């Protein structure tokens, strides 16, 4: 049944599409469904929605999430490109959290603005609460709320006007100086990141539209009526059951080619986690398992390029141990072991050299020869590091016997001479 669902299918094209920075496009109805699915996946107590006719008060939000009371409020600063300061309990409590998404008097949307640090629509709120003076008169004298600060970051919204905007909102409670002793050697700040919806129609209309599609899709899937699903129902179920592994993998390779290694890791890790989950559920095909190996290798490769060898190691080891004859996996793994000064480096190099020399002549390929020469170069490096100069020279002479103009071998022999003369 799922093969029918996730096989090739024709999706009707619509005029209403979103264009992303990477050049890809997505029908807005599908994009909205995916964000709404993410919103609905949040626990009930952290689902917040607002619209032009309903005010989401800042005080109600922070009271619900962090138990900060009105009488504790001191000063609120808002950095949305310009700096505003709000003082007084009532004004801070009643501050309209997503008020800037409303239309102006002319009915126009003006929520796009240069935010903090000149980043589009990036807004930061900083709240100080329960100052020292207030704590003298208030009943609650907790140290954790003396001169406390809450930092709130609102990211650029995802969505479209006249439908819904989803604002990724991150809250951070830094660890207070007086708290450090009881939080341990390395106290961590408290943080929470959620989606908040700003509806351009009523909450009931939005949820009714979403759940009518969501429930219809589930019912048809359960009844085995996949062929009767419309394109929105298919896309929604695909998001639930079949993550866009190929897309994540493609964009990972694309940004890696631009040396954007941190960005590439995020893409590859999305695909890796999705494939790993399928493996645990015993649903991974042989082809997908090869993709899992490749994802692991590429994550390890990116970490290696950034010099994070300890992080690189576990991903490269997984790719090596699960690939039958992947010389590129072996090569990068050996490089990582040497970078970590791992005691197994020489043993693994010698083991691979032995396998190659035992291979029958008619079975050898050009790749075998390239890998063989790579292993000799890496072995030479290890022996020089271990001050086994004579053994290193023998290996380098062997390389020159096969490749008389090999620059690596010539340079390393000169280097060994310098080291010997300095002893």
MOGI-V868226 format. One record per backbone hydrogen bond with DSSP energy under -0.5 kcal/mol. NH is the residue of the N-H (numbers start at 0). CO is the residue of the C=O. E is the energy in kcal/mol with one decimal. If there is no record, write none. Layout:
((NH | CO | E) (NH | CO | E))
This chain:
((4 | 0 | -1.6) (5 | 1 | -2.8) (6 | 2 | -0.8) (10 | 8 | -0.5) (11 | 9 | -0.5) (16 | 14 | -1.4) (17 | 25 | -3.4) (19 | 23 | -2.8) (22 | 19 | -2.0) (25 | 17 | -1.9) (27 | 15 | -1.9) (29 | 26 | -0.5) (30 | 26 | -2.4) (31 | 27 | -3.3) (32 | 28 | -2.0) (33 | 29 | -2.3) (34 | 30 | -2.1) (35 | 31 | -2.9) (36 | 32 | -2.3) (37 | 33 | -1.9) (38 | 34 | -2.5) (39 | 35 | -3.0) (40 | 36 | -1.4) (41 | 37 | -0.5) (41 | 38 | -1.4) (45 | 42 | -1.8) (46 | 43 | -1.6) (47 | 45 | -0.8) (47 | 194 | -0.6) (49 | 196 | -2.1) (50 | 53 | -1.2) (51 | 198 | -0.6) (53 | 50 | -1.2) (56 | 54 | -0.9) (57 | 94 | -2.7) (58 | 92 | -2.5) (59 | 92 | -0.5) (60 | 56 | -1.8) (61 | 57 | -2.4) (62 | 58 | -2.1) (63 | 59 | -1.8) (64 | 60 | -2.0) (65 | 61 | -2.6) (66 | 62 | -1.4) (67 | 61 | -1.1) (68 | 66 | -0.6) (71 | 68 | -1.5) (72 | 68 | -0.5) (72 | 69 | -1.4) (73 | 127 | -1.9) (74 | 127 | -1.4) (75 | 85 | -2.8) (76 | 125 | -2.5) (77 | 83 | -2.6) (78 | 123 | -2.8) (79 | 77 | -0.7) (79 | 81 | -1.9) (83 | 77 | -2.3) (83 | 81 | -0.5) (85 | 75 | -3.5) (87 | 73 | -1.1) (91 | 87 | -2.2) (92 | 88 | -2.6) (93 | 89 | -2.4) (94 | 91 | -1.2) (96 | 55 | -2.6) (96 | 94 | -0.8) (98 | 95 | -1.5) (100 | 97 | -1.7) (101 | 98 | -1.7) (103 | 107 | -2.5) (106 | 103 | -2.0) (109 | 101 | -0.6) (109 | 107 | -0.5) (114 | 112 | -0.8) (114 | 118 | -1.7) (115 | 78 | -0.6) (115 | 121 | -3.0) (117 | 114 | -1.6) (118 | 115 | -1.9) (120 | 112 | -3.0) (121 | 118 | -1.8) (122 | 120 | -0.7) (122 | 153 | -2.2) (123 | 78 | -2.0) (124 | 151 | -2.9) (125 | 76 | -2.3) (126 | 149 | -3.0) (127 | 74 | -2.9) (127 | 125 | -0.5) (128 | 147 | -2.1) (129 | 71 | -4.4) (134 | 130 | -1.9) (135 | 131 | -0.8) (135 | 132 | -0.7) (136 | 132 | -0.6) (136 | 133 | -1.1) (137 | 133 | -2.2) (140 | 138 | -0.8) (144 | 141 | -1.4) (145 | 142 | -2.0) (146 | 129 | -2.4) (146 | 144 | -0.7) (147 | 128 | -1.5) (147 | 144 | -0.6) (149 | 126 | -2.6) (150 | 171 | -2.7) (151 | 124 | -3.0) (152 | 169 | -2.9) (153 | 122 | -3.1) (154 | 152 | -0.5) (154 | 167 | -2.4) (157 | 165 | -2.5) (159 | 163 | -1.3) (162 | 159 | -1.5) (164 | 197 | -2.3) (165 | 157 | -3.0) (166 | 164 | -0.6) (166 | 195 | -2.9) (167 | 165 | -0.6) (168 | 166 | -0.7) (168 | 193 | -3.3) (169 | 152 | -2.6) (170 | 191 | -3.5) (171 | 150 | -2.6) (172 | 189 | -3.4) (173 | 171 | -0.7) (178 | 175 | -1.8) (179 | 175 | -0.7) (179 | 176 | -1.2) (181 | 178 | -1.0) (182 | 178 | -1.0) (182 | 179 | -0.8) (183 | 179 | -0.7) (186 | 183 | -0.6) (189 | 172 | -2.2) (191 | 170 | -2.2) (193 | 168 | -2.7) (195 | 166 | -1.9) (196 | 47 | -2.1) (197 | 164 | -3.0) (198 | 49 | -3.1) (198 | 196 | -0.6) (199 | 162 | -2.4) (205 | 201 | -2.0) (206 | 202 | -2.6) (207 | 203 | -2.5) (208 | 204 | -2.3) (209 | 205 | -2.3) (210 | 206 | -2.8) (211 | 207 | -1.8) (212 | 208 | -1.3) (213 | 209 | -2.9) (214 | 210 | -2.8) (215 | 211 | -1.3) (216 | 212 | -2.4) (217 | 213 | -2.1) (218 | 214 | -2.5) (219 | 215 | -2.3) (220 | 216 | -2.3) (221 | 217 | -2.6) (222 | 218 | -2.0) (223 | 220 | -1.0) (224 | 219 | -3.0) (227 | 224 | -1.3) (228 | 225 | -1.9) (233 | 229 | -2.2) (234 | 230 | -2.2) (235 | 231 | -2.3) (236 | 232 | -2.2) (237 | 233 | -2.2) (238 | 234 | -1.9) (239 | 235 | -1.6) (240 | 236 | -2.6) (241 | 237 | -2.8) (244 | 242 | -2.7) (247 | 243 | -2.1) (248 | 244 | -2.6) (249 | 245 | -2.5) (250 | 246 | -2.4) (251 | 247 | -2.0) (252 | 248 | -2.1) (253 | 249 | -2.0) (254 | 250 | -2.5) (255 | 251 | -1.9) (256 | 252 | -1.6) (257 | 254 | -0.8) (258 | 255 | -2.0) (259 | 254 | -2.3) (260 | 258 | -1.2) (263 | 259 | -2.4) (264 | 260 | -2.3) (265 | 261 | -1.5) (266 | 262 | -1.6) (267 | 263 | -2.9) (268 | 264 | -2.8) (269 | 265 | -1.7) (270 | 266 | -1.8) (271 | 267 | -2.9) (272 | 268 | -2.8) (273 | 269 | -1.8) (274 | 270 | -2.5) (275 | 271 | -2.6) (276 | 272 | -2.1) (277 | 273 | -1.7) (278 | 274 | -1.9) (279 | 275 | -2.0) (280 | 276 | -1.5) (281 | 278 | -1.6) (282 | 277 | -3.0) (283 | 277 | -0.5) (288 | 284 | -2.1) (289 | 285 | -1.7) (290 | 286 | -1.6) (291 | 287 | -2.2) (292 | 288 | -2.2) (293 | 289 | -2.3) (294 | 290 | -2.7) (295 | 291 | -2.3) (296 | 292 | -2.4) (297 | 293 | -2.6) (298 | 294 | -2.4) (299 | 295 | -2.3) (300 | 296 | -2.7) (301 | 297 | -2.3) (302 | 298 | -2.2) (303 | 299 | -2.3) (304 | 300 | -2.4) (305 | 301 | -1.2) (306 | 303 | -1.9) (307 | 302 | -2.6) (308 | 306 | -1.3) (311 | 307 | -2.1) (312 | 308 | -2.1) (313 | 309 | -0.7) (314 | 310 | -0.7) (315 | 311 | -2.3) (316 | 312 | -2.7) (317 | 313 | -1.6) (318 | 314 | -1.9) (319 | 315 | -2.2) (320 | 316 | -2.6) (321 | 317 | -1.1) (322 | 318 | -0.6) (322 | 319 | -0.8) (326 | 324 | -1.1) (329 | 325 | -2.4) (330 | 326 | -2.8) (331 | 327 | -1.9) (332 | 328 | -2.1) (333 | 329 | -2.6) (334 | 330 | -2.3) (335 | 331 | -2.1) (336 | 332 | -2.3) (337 | 333 | -2.4) (338 | 334 | -2.2) (339 | 335 | -1.9) (340 | 337 | -1.2) (341 | 336 | -2.9) (344 | 341 | -1.8) (347 | 343 | -2.6) (348 | 344 | -2.2) (349 | 345 | -2.8) (350 | 346 | -2.2) (351 | 347 | -2.1) (352 | 348 | -2.3) (353 | 349 | -2.3) (354 | 350 | -1.9) (355 | 351 | -2.0) (356 | 352 | -2.3) (357 | 353 | -1.6) (358 | 355 | -0.9) (362 | 359 | -1.3) (363 | 359 | -0.7) (363 | 360 | -1.1) (368 | 364 | -1.5) (369 | 365 | -2.2) (370 | 366 | -2.4) (371 | 367 | -2.4) (372 | 368 | -2.3) (373 | 369 | -1.9) (374 | 370 | -2.5) (375 | 371 | -1.9) (376 | 372 | -2.1) (377 | 373 | -2.4) (378 | 374 | -2.5) (379 | 375 | -2.3) (380 | 376 | -2.0) (381 | 377 | -2.1) (382 | 378 | -2.5) (383 | 379 | -2.3) (384 | 380 | -2.3) (385 | 381 | -1.9) (386 | 383 | -1.5) (387 | 382 | -3.3) (388 | 386 | -1.2) (391 | 387 | -2.0) (392 | 388 | -2.5) (393 | 389 | -2.1) (394 | 390 | -1.8) (395 | 391 | -2.3) (396 | 392 | -2.5) (397 | 393 | -1.7) (398 | 394 | -1.9) (399 | 395 | -2.2) (400 | 396 | -1.7) (401 | 397 | -1.3) (402 | 398 | -2.8) (405 | 402 | -2.3) (406 | 404 | -0.6) (409 | 405 | -1.8) (410 | 406 | -2.6) (411 | 407 | -2.5) (412 | 408 | -2.1) (413 | 409 | -1.8) (414 | 410 | -2.1) (415 | 411 | -2.3) (416 | 412 | -1.8) (417 | 413 | -1.9) (418 | 414 | -2.2) (419 | 415 | -2.7) (420 | 416 | -2.2) (421 | 417 | -1.2) (422 | 419 | -1.0))
